[in-house]
Amino acid sequence: MENNEFRPNQASKWPQILAAVSTTIGAFGLGAGMAWTSPTLPNLVNCSNRTEGCTFDQEFSKEEGSWIGSTYTLGAMVSAIVTGFLLARIGRKWTMLGMAIPFILGWLLLCISVPLTLDEAYWFYIGRALAGFGGGSFSLAAPIYISEISETSIRGALGILFQLFVTSGNVFVNAVGSAVSWEIVTGICIVFPVSMAILMFFMPETPYFLLSKGKVEAGEKSLQWLRGKQFDIHEELEKLTRSVEDQKLQTTLGLVEIVGNMTYLKPLLIMLTLHFFQQFCGINVIVFYLADIFIDAGLNVDNSLAAAAVVSCTQVIATGAAIFVVERLGRRVLLIFSSIVMAIAICALGVYFLLKENNCDQDNPNCQDGANENILNSLGWLPLVSLIIYKFAFAVGYGPLPWMMNGEFFALEAKPISSTCSTVFNWLCAFLVSKFSVNIENGIGTSGMYFMFSAVCLVATVFVLFIVPETRGKSPEEMRRHFDRSVEREKYDLVKNTSISEIS
């Protein structure tokens, strides 16, 4: 056969890529919303003493600033519950289109705050909560949509595309925020949910969802569009139909059934723990307050915004690299590498702030144990380098992998509830860290907070090393059998140890 002849066993990849990119524009908006506080809060919080001044006549307190940052994650947490309900009833496509409405409204409210002089903090709370409610839905809907429209051969790469767009949104806001006012950045952010809605309107619903609702003709049409007009889809359609029929024979488990069965509870607990580590390694403190970190380190606002953009670029590059290595190295290796390097990097940042907290001028005769001013100045590069390394390590491991493993870890009958629980818990942890980091910082100091994050990363390393199984190349059924065997071994060991104790 000549190379230019049609080969019916090769589906077109471009329709799948187009559909995946359309939905991940929502993920881009999600990432932009997470990083929005980085260029914005320096103009709203504790800004009256800076040469740049404040946007409004009165400044917001640091406590109000923490609420402006964290209400985004609070909205996203509520969104995960609503999104899980809508996905099963109106479909993946229309859920994302519907969630674009609060996403746009949230940005609009933030955008009009300056011209209408809405200088009360609660307007920002409402706007951020609405944007988080709309944007947060994509953390659950986009990965499911991508997994159901893509072939196995490119599913992993397209899955990481979600995290790549989230980090790209971070970079965009920090880069543009270093060049223009935060009001302009806010106006630009409206473009992302609008663009997503326009593109997704022309994309198909997933074949799996359509077949599950008995819409066979529509499901066939969707699959044909995704694989190319000339591709013979009948074999894949038959497999997909059988999968839907098998799923219907299985009773979808509720939360009570999952909690009552260790075969399903154990993978859920492992995934909840991974999501805990993802957030309590400190990533959202870094993302939300990146510019403030550099300001605290001694840079002015303009230089802090430029440094924040450089750090965010690192995460995009590293996430792109993860696409090419995740199937070669596996999930465990990348998670262990990620947590070890993050622990070292954020510990180094803690050391810098510890020196800064104990710094005193050479002329001060009462200062004996503090760091010399010259030593501290010579380490001015340390915050930037530490955060670049930290972001790189996060992006190749704990950034994308907990979300990817969310779709690989659970048996099919437990996946709807387990995935929703994991997503809700992730956003809950994100809220707790982003909201109460100010209180933690006040209690144990800036350096103490970073040392705490470093300790969490080290515990995460041990956890993955001894507890988390590899999911690379394994189906949901294989993972269920793995946990079945694991539970049986634990029961056997318990009975054996009990018998030995009784004999003794």
Residue pairs with C-beta under 8 A, 6 or more apart in sequence:
1 7
6 230
8 230
8 231
8 232
9 232
10 231
11 151
11 226
11 227
11 228
11 231
12 227
12 228
12 231
13 151
13 154
15 225
15 226
15 227
15 228
16 149
16 150
16 151
16 154
16 158
16 226
16 227
17 154
17 158
18 203
19 145
19 146
19 149
19 203
19 204
19 226
20 145
20 146
20 149
20 150
20 158
20 161
21 161
22 196
22 199
22 200
22 203
23 96
23 138
23 141
23 142
23 145
23 146
23 196
23 200
23 203
24 138
24 142
24 146
24 161
24 162
24 164
24 165
25 165
25 192
25 195
25 196
25 199
26 96
26 99
26 100
26 103
26 135
26 137
26 138
26 141
26 142
26 192
26 193
26 196
26 200
27 138
27 139
27 142
27 162
27 163
27 165
27 166
27 169
28 165
28 166
28 168
28 169
28 172
28 192
29 103
29 135
29 138
29 169
29 189
29 192
29 193
29 196
30 76
30 135
30 136
30 138
30 139
30 166
30 169
31 165
31 166
31 167
31 168
31 169
31 170
31 172
31 173
32 169
32 170
32 172
32 173
32 189
32 192
33 72
33 128
33 131
33 132
33 135
33 169
33 189
34 72
34 166
34 169
34 170
34 284
34 287
34 288
35 169
35 170
35 171
35 173
35 174
35 287
35 288
35 290
35 312
36 72
36 173
36 182
36 185
36 186
36 189
37 65
37 68
37 69
37 72
37 288
37 289
38 173
38 174
38 177
38 287
38 288
38 289
38 290
38 291
38 292
38 305
38 308
39 173
39 174
39 176
39 177
39 178
39 182
39 185
39 291
39 305
39 308
40 68
40 177
40 182
40 185
40 186
41 65
41 68
41 69
41 289
41 291
41 292
42 50
42 52
42 291
42 292
42 295
42 301
42 304
42 305
43 52
43 54
43 55
43 181
43 182
44 54
44 55
44 56
44 59
44 60
44 65
44 68
44 124
45 59
45 60
45 61
45 62
45 64
45 65
45 68
46 59
46 61
46 62
46 65
47 53
47 54
47 55
47 59
48 54
48 59
50 301
51 300
52 301
55 114
55 182
55 183
56 117
56 119
57 119
58 119
60 68
60 121
62 438
63 438
64 121
65 438
66 434
66 435
66 436
66 437
66 438
67 121
67 125
67 435
68 121
68 124
68 125
68 128
69 128
69 288
69 289
69 434
69 435
70 288
70 431
70 434
70 435
71 124
71 125
71 128
71 129
71 132
72 128
72 129
72 131
72 132
72 135
73 132
73 136
73 284
73 427
73 430
73 431
73 434
73 435
74 129
74 132
74 427
74 431
75 106
75 128
75 129
75 130
75 131
75 132
75 133
75 134
75 136
76 132
76 133
76 135
76 136
76 137
76 139
76 427
76 430
77 136
77 424
77 427
77 428
77 430
77 431
78 133
78 136
79 99
79 132
79 133
79 134
79 135
79 136
79 137
79 427
80 136
80 137
80 139
80 140
80 420
80 423
80 424
80 427
81 420
81 424
82 133
82 137
83 95
83 99
83 136
83 137
83 140
83 141
84 140
84 416
84 419
84 420
84 423
86 94
86 95
86 98
87 95
87 140
87 141
87 144
88 416
90 98
91 205
91 206
91 209
91 210
91 213
92 141
92 144
92 145
92 148
92 205
92 206
92 209
93 145
93 200
93 203
93 204
93 205
93 206
94 205
95 137
95 141
96 137
96 138
96 141
96 142
96 145
96 196
96 200
97 197
97 200
97 201
99 133
99 134
99 137
99 138
99 141
100 134
100 193
100 194
100 196
100 197
101 134
102 130
102 131
102 133
102 134
103 130
103 131
103 133
103 134
103 135
103 193
104 134
104 190
104 193
104 194
105 130
105 134
106 126
106 127
106 128
106 129
106 130
106 131
106 132
106 133
106 134
106 135
107 127
107 131
107 186
107 189
107 190
107 193
108 127
108 190
109 123
109 126
109 127
109 130
110 124
110 127
110 128
110 131
110 186
111 183
111 186
111 187
111 190
112 118
113 119
113 123
113 124
113 127
114 183
134 193
135 193
136 427
138 162
139 403
139 423
139 426
139 427
140 419
140 420
140 423
142 162
143 159
143 162
143 403
143 404
143 406
143 407
144 407
144 419
145 206
146 155
146 158
146 159
146 161
146 162
147 155
147 159
147 407
148 206
148 207
148 208
148 209
149 204
149 206
149 207
149 226
150 158
151 227
156 323
156 326
156 327
156 404
157 323
159 400
159 403
159 404
159 407
160 319
160 322
160 323
160 326
160 400
160 404
161 323
162 400
162 403
163 319
163 322
163 395
163 399
163 400
163 403
164 316
164 319
164 320
164 323
164 400
167 312
167 315
167 316
167 319
167 395
167 399
168 316
169 192
170 287
170 312
170 315
170 316
171 309
171 312
171 313
171 315
171 316
173 185
173 189
174 290
174 291
174 305
174 308
174 309
174 311
174 312
175 309
175 312
175 313
176 184
176 185
176 188
177 185
177 291
177 305
177 308
177 309
178 302
178 305
178 306
178 308
178 309
204 221
204 222
204 225
204 226
205 218
205 222
206 222
207 219
207 220
207 222
207 223
207 226
207 237
207 240
208 219
208 240
208 243
208 244
210 216
210 218
210 219
210 222
211 219
211 240
211 241
211 244
212 244
212 247
212 248
216 241
219 237
219 240
220 233
220 237
223 233
223 236
223 237
223 240
224 231
224 233
227 233
227 236
247 412
250 412
250 413
251 413
252 413
252 416
252 417
253 261
253 264
253 413
253 414
253 417
254 417
255 417
255 421
257 264
258 264
258 265
258 268
258 414
258 417
258 418
259 265
262 483
262 487
262 490
263 411
263 480
263 483
263 484
263 487
264 410
264 411
264 414
264 418
264 483
266 483
266 486
266 487
267 409
267 410
267 411
267 414
267 418
267 479
267 483
268 410
268 414
268 418
268 421
268 422
270 409
270 467
270 468
271 402
271 405
271 406
271 409
271 410
271 418
271 422
272 421
272 422
272 425
273 463
273 467
274 335
274 398
274 401
274 402
274 405
274 464
274 468
275 402
275 422
275 425
275 426
275 429
276 425
276 429
277 339
277 398
277 456
277 457
277 459
277 460
277 463
278 398
278 399
278 402
278 426
278 429
279 426
279 429
279 430
279 432
279 433
280 429
280 433
280 453
280 456
281 339
281 342
281 346
281 394
281 398
281 453
281 456
281 457
281 460
282 346
282 433
282 437
282 449
282 450
282 453
282 456
283 394
283 398
283 399
284 430
284 433
284 434
285 433
285 434
285 437
285 449
285 453
286 293
286 387
286 390
286 391
288 434
289 437
290 308
290 311
290 312
290 387
291 301
291 304
291 305
291 307
291 308
292 304
293 304
293 383
293 387
294 303
294 304
294 307
294 308
294 383
294 384
295 301
295 304
296 353
296 446
297 352
297 353
297 356
297 380
297 383
298 356
298 380
299 307
307 383
307 384
310 384
310 388
311 384
311 387
311 388
311 391
312 391
314 388
314 391
314 392
314 395
315 391
315 392
315 394
315 395
315 399
316 395
317 392
317 395
318 391
318 392
318 393
318 394
318 395
318 396
319 395
319 396
319 399
319 400
321 396
322 334
322 395
322 396
322 397
322 399
322 400
325 334
325 396
326 334
326 400
326 401
326 404
327 472
330 470
330 472
331 401
331 404
331 405
331 468
331 470
331 471
331 472
332 464
332 465
332 468
332 469
332 470
334 396
334 397
334 401
335 397
335 398
335 401
335 460
335 464
335 468
336 397
336 461
336 464
336 465
337 393
337 396
337 397
338 393
338 394
338 396
338 397
338 398
338 399
338 401
339 393
339 397
339 398
339 457
339 458
339 460
339 461
339 464
340 393
340 457
340 458
340 461
341 389
341 390
341 392
341 393
342 390
342 393
342 394
342 398
342 454
342 457
343 454
343 455
343 457
343 458
343 461
344 389
344 454
345 386
345 387
345 389
345 390
345 393
346 386
346 390
346 450
346 453
346 454
346 457
347 450
347 451
347 454
348 382
348 385
348 386
349 382
349 383
349 386
349 387
349 390
349 450
350 446
350 447
350 448
350 449
350 450
350 451
350 454
351 382
351 447
352 379
352 382
352 383
352 386
352 447
353 445
353 446
353 447
353 450
354 445
354 447
355 371
355 375
355 376
355 379
356 371
356 376
356 446
356 447
357 445
357 446
357 447
358 369
358 370
358 371
359 370
359 371
359 373
359 376
360 367
360 370
360 371
360 373
361 367
361 373
362 372
362 373
362 374
364 370
398 460
402 422
402 426
405 471
406 419
406 422
406 423
407 415
407 419
408 471
408 474
408 476
408 479
409 418
409 471
409 479
410 418
410 419
410 476
410 479
411 476
411 477
411 479
411 480
412 476
412 477
415 476
437 449
440 448
440 449
440 452
441 448
441 449
444 452
469 479
469 482
471 479
474 482
